[in-house]
């Protein structure tokens, strides 16, 4: 559980690095990077000896690959072992895109938080220079500890059952190791009602305990990393996640991407019309990432490159978080009119989703899980090839007066 001293350290460090009005943004980032580099060097020595440093360091904005400072969810981090880390984060309850609905925090905040840890660990812990490209392979997460009833604030009660440990899923490099052993999940009787936002307007405090069981090196830097994450919210077990990604230097990436590596030259399809927001779990058309077709379980992916969150900076392909959001929205659309919330996702990224060709989102309802909850298999298909798949587990949400 995060102590008051740790929380004070995080808040003070972040304020000192990011909110110093006497320096420019560039100077604040440079200061943060220098502070982090010094701390990382000391941690690396301690890690080799098998010791933790016990000192949290502010996360530089550049280490999250976000250009908008308000979109940085990570706050501080430390190395706790040779390939083990603790990262703290804060989830705003009034985020502009990952909005609180039915009195519940948006579970996609978890996906974005884990995504931000990938560049953090690459640059901060494994000697990957800024400018290298990260290639996401897979992301599996599930909420832990059943919570039969979740209060939905002053208006009523939201009921949502948490997802169990999912079954192993095959990815690009073989089966993803997901344990079904209950001892492998940080469950316990004191776990909170997972996504319940509560009435406190302060950000939710999140702690990620990360281990990297497999790190592949190319010369003196990491080239591929697999990680397992135990997530605590306000000190109590919240979720377990697994992810894998590879790392390429710019020269190799340009050879892999060919003509698509030139962002300025990439052609983007005209933006297609959005689906109705409510069935996909959205309040406004601007955040809908699916475009309707004549088939109720088939959509076209909407790639709005002006979206301030999903397209935080120029890219040469559809971001991974856009595909994850498309999977969530497609699953909820099939469950409509029942109100649901995602409590687990098992996702595999097979190919890049290009911006110059239609990408089709297909959804199929699978057999329910062991608790009877809806499972939806979502596939992204482009140029007659499957490029992304995700199995989304949904829990019903009921607002009672």
ABEGO torsion letter per residue (X at the ends): XBBAAAAAAAAAAAAAAAABAABBAAAAAAAAAAAAAAAAAAAAAAAAAGBBAGBBBBBBAAAAGBABAAABABABBBBABAABBBBBBBBBAABAABBBBGGBBBAAAAAAAAAAAAAAAAAAAAGBBBGBBBBBABBBBBBBEBBABBBAEAAEBBBBBBBBBBBBBBBAAEBBBBBABAAABBBEAABBBGABAEABABBBBBBBBBBBABBBBBEABBABBBBBBBBBBGGBBABBBBBBBBBBBAAAAAAAAEAAABAAABBBBBBBBBBBAAAAGBABAAABABBBBABAABBBBBBBAABAAABABBBABBBAAAAAAAAAAAAAAAAOABBBBBABBBBBBABBBBAABBBBBBBBBBBBBAAGBBBBBBBBBBGGBBABBBBBBBBBBBBBX
